[in-house]
Amino acid sequence: MVDRLSLDLRQGEIVCIYGLMGAGRTEMMECIAGRLPASGGSVALHGRDLAGMSIAQRIEAGLVLTPEDRQRDGLVQTMSVGQNLSLASIGAFTKRLFTSRPDEQAIIDRSIREVTIKTDGGGAAIGSLSGGNQQKVVIGKMLATKPSVVLLDEPSRGIDIGAKAEVFRLLAEGAQQGLAVVYSTSEVSECLSIAHRIVVMHKGKISASFGPDATKEQIMAASGEVDLEQSLIAAFGLDHCQVVADAGQDDLGRDGDALALGPLGRAGGAFLSAEISAGNSAANSGGGTRVIGVGHGRTLLACADTPDLPQAQDLKIVSLMGALTGGADENPHTIVSHLAARTGAEPVVMPAPFIANSAADRAVLLNQGAVQQAAALAAQADLLIVGIGTTTPEAELVSAGMIAPADMAGIAQAGGVGEMLGHFFDRRGKPVGQEVSDRILTLPRDQLKGRRIVAVAGGALKPQAIKAVLESGLLRGLIIDEHAARAIVEMDSPNAAQHGNGDLKS
């Protein structure tokens, strides 16, 4: 619901509407575009009152909207790329009951060229395009009507960072040609990209308006938003927290989770680079050999594959758990080898399976020379970089063949929701599934207390799992995507007894 809003827009101006979920951004745009009825007020374009006009009439008058949900509201899935592009311009190539195919094709070809849509042609199925190119079709369809004003509701949602840059380039070029642009977003970084003016909404009303020199802190404060990094640090006693802009969660893992893998990998890689560089300085001062231990997971593999990691001096990279399993590229051994190859560090792996048949078998394996040496080195690691997993049937440990489905089902039935280094925790951070953890070749939980453990984790399915591990009090640092961070902050308060810090928003 929106109430008592007043917004003026000039030709060639780009205005960003920022607000959290429920702020009224979508309702305002849909009301202006005629998708929702207004209980009062007016909408005027070039002095012409648009009240009472249908959506089609507003489009003809020069006012268009690209909706938030492109799949449901922006595209017709049974139509081709070309048919979707020309749909809103049907009046331009139709006379009475007859359509001009050449005129329609000209609109399609021009839109594909000007909006730079990567497609095999206008006849291609809309479902054959990537998310970013589908979004370009939605935008191109509306720009083909030659509007004066274009409204875009979350135009970068669900697209990768490259497509996002292309979308904002299109908007900036349109504004240079006199198009008035209004776009909404829930990401602060997008406010500061191309907007001439930033309008902040909170609970259905405009709470502030800023110029392009506004700071992130000013925008967040006006929206009623908390600082995610500081909230997580205060609530869970962290020494380090970095919240990464999602930039489109188009990567799907084994568990079907949409994840901002690229941004998380780059952020984790930057963190590792800083740690290695700082360690090199210490080594030059006689600091001796350093040890970094790594866990499992695709986010850690993305960190290890970050380009331009610095060459390391007197550094050993050790796997924190066994992982002799086929077909799991994100196991600790692969991550160790990738990191060592990029940094010149000495790789040390634990040549043993992830899990033994029994606790007694685990003890036998740990007494083997190479395994014993790796475990001892892991116990001395200065820094532990870990991933966080779920306990669902689709969890990476299950889909990678590292743990049996029945074992994971038992952990979930016992209340387990999160996993770190083969240890499982319930929603309040209490350990569960000890009979399974006792068979996993990993550091015992008592050896994790007080250690410098930094997790790199995120994804739409992970907030409960990440919060469970945070509740355990074992983490000292966290690198997380924005949507997962916000979801955790909006959950109930943490268990203060575990880490002795403040509360999250109830």
N, C-alpha and C positions, 0 to 999 in steps of 0.2 A: 504494500500500500504506500502511495506517495501523497504528500500533502503540501500545498502552498509552495510550489516550485516556480521559479522564474529563471529562464535561461535565454540569453541573446547570443546569436551566432553570426559572424561576419563572413563574407566571401573570402575564400582562401585561408580561413582559420582552421586550426586543428585543436579540438577540445577533447581532453581525456576526462571521463567520468570514473572516478575511483571510489570503491567501497567494498566492504566485506559482503559475504553472502547474507541476503536479507536486507541489504541497505536500500533497495528499491531501484537499482540501476536498470534491470531488465524491464520492470513495470513502467518506468518512465519512458524508455525508448519505445516500448510496444504501444504505449498510449499515444505518443507523438505520431507513430507510424499508422495508427488506426487499428492495430491488432487488438487493443483493449479499449473499452469505452471509457470516456472521461466523465466524471460527475459534474465538472464545471471547468471554467477557464477557457482558453483559446490557444490555437496553434496557427501562426501566421507565417507565410512564406512570401517574401517580396511584397508585403503589405496585403496579401490575399488570405482571407480566413479559410482555413482548411477544415474547420469544424463541420461535422456532418458528412464529410467525404469518405468514400470507401477506400480500402487499401489501394485498389487499382487507380482510383482517381488521384490519390496522393502521389502515386508513382508517376502518373502522367503530368502532374503539376511540378514534379522535380524533387520529391522527397522519397527516399528509399531506405530500407532496413535490411541488413544481413543479420539473421537471427543467431542466437547463442547456440542452438542445437542444429547444426547443419544437416545431419542425417535425417532428422524428423521434419524440420521446417524449411530447410534451405534447398534440398535436392529432391528430385523424383528418381528413385532408385531404378525404376523400370525404363527410364529414358536414357538416351545416349548423352555423351558429353555435350555435343552440339545442341541437342534438343533442350537440355537444361540451360545452356547459355542464352538461347534465343527466347526462352519461355516468357520472360518479363517484357520482351520487346515485340510481342506478337502483333501489336497494332501497327508497327513500322513496316511490316511486310505482308499485311493482310488488307485486302479491299473487299468489302462485303463478305462473300463466302469463299473468296479465292485468295490463295497465298502465293507469293512470289518466291520460289525456291532460290533463285540467284540472290535476291535481296537478303533472304534468311542466311544463306551461306556466307555472304559478305560480312554479316554481323558476327557469325561464328568464327570465321577466319580472323577478323580483326580482334576479337576478344582473346582468342588463343595467343595471338601474336603480342598484343599490348599487355596482357596480364601474365605472359610467359608461362603458360600452362604446359607441362610436360605430358604429352599424350600422343598416341598413334594417329590421332585425327578426330574430327567431330563425330565420327561414327563409333568411336570406342565406348565401351560400357563405362558408366560412371564409377562402378565398383572396382574397375581396374586401376584407378588412380590412387596415389598415396593420399594420406590425410591432408597434407599441405596443398596438394594440387586440387583436391576436392574443394578446399576452402577458397582457392583461387577461382574456381568455377562459380561458387556462390557470389563472390565479390564481382567477378567479371560479368555475371548475369545482370547485376544491378547497375554496374557502370555502363553497360551497353544501352541503358535507357537514357543516357546523357543527363544525369540528375544535377540539381544545384546543391543538394544536401544529401550526404550519405551517413546513415547511422549504422554503427557496427558494434554488436553486442559480443564481447569477449572474442575478438577476431583471431587471436592466436591460440585459443584453447585446443589442445590435442594435436598440435603440429610441431614439427621439430624446429630446431634453432635456425636452420637455413631458410625454411619456408616462412618462419616468423619474420626474419629480416626482409624477405621479399614482400610480404604483406605490408609491412610498415614503409618500405620503399615506394610501393604503389600509392599508399595514402599520401606520402609526402609529395610525390610527383603530381597527384591529383590536386592537392592544395596549391601547388605552384601554378597550376593552370586555372585557378579560381574556384575549385571545388571546396565547399565547406564540409569538414569532416568532424564527426563526433564518434568516439569509440570508448567503450567501457572496459574496465579490467579490474581484477582483484590482486594484481601483482604490482608492487610499487615501482619496480624497475621499468615497467612498461610506461608508467606515467612520465618518466624522465627521459624517454627516448626521442619523440618527435613533437610532443604537444606544445602548443603556444600557451595554453591555459589548462590548468588542472582544477576540476570541480570535484570536491569530496562530498559524498553522501553518507548519511548515518541515520538509520531508522526512518527512512522515507523522506528525509529532508536534506537540503544542501547545508552542510555544516561549515564549509570553508571554500575559498577559491584562491588559487595561487598562480603565479607566473612560472615560466620554465626554470627559474633559478631556485625553486622550492627544494627543501631537503627531504630525504626519506623520513626523518623523524617528525617533521612538521606534518607531512601527509598522513602518517600513521596515527599521530595524536589526534588529528581532526576526524579521523574515521572511527575513533574509539578502539583502534587495534593496539594490542600489546606488542612489545618487542619480543619476537619469538625466541631469538637467541638468549636474551637476558632472562626470559621467563624459564627456559629450560635449564639454564645455568643455575638460577636461584632455586628452582624446585628440586633439582636432582644433584646439587653439589658438584657440578662439572667445573673443570678448569678451562675447558675449551669447547666451544660450540659454534658451528658454521651452518647456517641455513642457506641452501642453494636454490636459486630460482629454477623452477621445473623445466621451462623452455620446451614443453610438450612431452608428455609421457607416452611415447610411441613404441618404446622397446618392450617386448613381451618376453618374459623368462619362462623357464620350465613350468613354473607354477601359474602361468597365465597372468601374472601381475604386470600392470603397466608401470614403467619405472623410468625416471629421468636419469638413465644410465650414463649418458655422455657427460652431463653437468656434474654428477656425483663422482664419476671417475676422474674428471679434470680437477675437481676440488680436492679429492683424496690424493691425487698425484702431486698437486701443489703443496699439500701438507707434508707429504713424504719428501719432496724436494727440499723444503725448508729444514726439515729434521736432518736430512743427510748433509746439507750444507753447513748447518750448525755443528753437526758432529765432526765434519772435516776440519772446522776451525779448532775444535777441542782436540782433535787428533794431532794437529800441528803444534799444539801446546803440550803434547805429551800425555794426552788423555787415554791412550791405549785403545784396544780393540772394542768395538761396540757391537751389539746384537739387536736386531729387529726381528720379532716373531710375527708370523702371519697365519691367519685362519683360512677359511674357505668362503666361496661365494663369488657371484659374477660381478658385484661391485668392486671387490678387491682385485679381480682380474682386470677390470677396467682401469683401476688405479695403477696397477703394474704395467699396463700398456700405454701409459701416458708418455708422449714424446718428450725428449729433452730433460729426462731425469739426470741429475748431476752424477759424475763419476765419484764413487765412494772410496774413502781411504780407511783401511783397517775395519771393514764392516762385514759382518756375517748376517745372512738372511736365513732364518730357520723356520721350518714348518712346526706349528704348534700342535699338530695332531697327525695321526696316520691317515693315509688316503690312497692306498693301493687299490684303485678301482678303475674299471674301464669306462670310457665315454663321458667322463666328467671333467671338462676342461677347466672348471673353476675350482678344482681341488687344491689343497695347499701346495702340493708338489709342483703343479703347473705354475702357480703364482710365484713360488720361490724361484723357479728357473727363469721366468720372465723378468722378475725384478733384478736377479743377479746378472742376467745378460745385458740389461740396460744400464746398470750402475757399476758393473765390474766387481760387485761384492762377491764374497765366497758363499755359495749355496750349501745349505745343510738340510737334508730331508730326513724324515722319519720313515725308514723303509719297512712299513707295516700296514696292515689293513686299518680302515677307519674304526671298525668294531670287531671284537672277538666274540666267539661263541659263548664264552663265560668269563666271569671275573678271574678265574684261575688261569684260563688261556691268556688273558690280557697280561697277567703277571709274568707268565712265561715269555711272552713276546717282549715285554719291557726289560727283561734280563738279558736279551740279546745285545751284543756289543754295540752295533751301529745305532740301534734303537735307543739304547741306554744313553749313548753319547748325545744324540739329538735331544732327548728329553731333558738331560742335564743342562744343555745349552739353552733350551727353551725356558727353563726355570730361571735362567740368569738374564733373560732379555730385558733391555732397557725400555723398549717400547713394544706393545702388542697391538697390531692392527687387525681388527676382526670384522666379520660380517654378522648379521642377525637374521635368523630364519624363523619361519612359522612352524606350527605343528599340525597343519592341515594335511589331508591326503595328497595334496599337490605340492607340498613343501620340497625345496630343492634337494634336501638330503634323501628324500624318498625317490623323487624322479631321477636323481643321479645314481641311484642304486647303492647309496652309502648306508642306508638304514632300511630295515624291512617295514612294509606298510603296517603290519600288525603291531610292531614295536611303537611306531609313531601313533597309531590309534590308541594304544594303551596310555601313552603320555597325555594325549588330548583328553581322554576320559578322566584322567587324574587331575585335570584342570590346567595342564600346561598350555601356554599360548605363545611363548617365545623361546628361542634357542640361541646360545652363543658358545662356540668352542665345544659343542657336544654336551653342554649343560642346559637343562630345561627349567623354565620358571613359569609360575602362574601369574595372574594379572596383578598381583601385589608383590611380585618379585621373590616369592618363596620357592625354593628348589623343589622340583617334582621329578618323577621318573628316574630316581637314583639307581634302580636296578639296571636300567639301560645305560646310564652314564658310567656306571662301574665297569662296563664292558668296552667303552670307547677309549681308544688310545689318545688321550689328551691330558693336559695339565689338570690335576685335581683342583676342585673348587677352592680349597683352602690356600692353594698356591696363587690364586688370582686376586685375593684380597690385598688391597694396598698397592697393587701394581698399576702402572701407567697404561691403561687399556683405552684405545680410541676405536670407536665403531664407525664404519661407513655404511649407511643403510637408508632405505627409503622405499617408496612404492605404495600404491593404493591399498594393498592388502597387508601392509606391515605395521601400521601405527600401534595396534594392540601388542604385537610382538616386541616392537622397539620399546614401548613403555614398560613392558614386563621386565626387560633386561635393565632399563634405567632404574626401575624400582628395586632391583637387587642391590644397588649401591656399588656395583663393581666397576662401572664405567667412569673414566676421568675425562673423556672427550667424545664428541659426537659430530659427525658430518651427515646432514640429513636434507632431504628435499623439502621445499616450502609447504606443499600440501600435507605431507606426513607430519611435519612439525606443528602445523596449525591444528591438525586433528588431535595430536597428543595434548596440546595446550588446552583444547576445548573439552578434554575428558575430565573425569572426576579427579579429586586431589590425590597426590601421591601418598604413599605410606611413609609418614615422617619418621617412624621408628627405624626404617631401613637406612636413611641417609641424613636425618636431622636437619632438614631444610624447609623452606617455605612451601606454601601451597600453590597449586595451579588454580586457574579460574574454575569455580564450581559450575 
